[in-house]
Amino acid sequence: MQNILLAAIFSFTIALPVGAGSVMMLRNGINHGGEHAFLTGLGMNIIDIVMMTLYYLGIASIFSNHYMKMILYLVGTFVLGKISY
């Protein structure tokens, strides 16, 4: 029984990675309430669906360009820096 409980706890901790979106949802939930956290999560899901659709339609070749990668890295650095600040 103890092994099953430990496996469940371990699986739960692996399944909940805390990324930038999760931090933003927690911050919005604490500062503005659950509705803002829900809307932030909904927006993240919509962006994921749009990006998956664009990748399916063949936009991955644009993102594999070296200049586009540099722009995406810089934007990602700015966003993560702003969230952590």
Beta strands, then each sheet from edge to edge (+ up, - down):
end
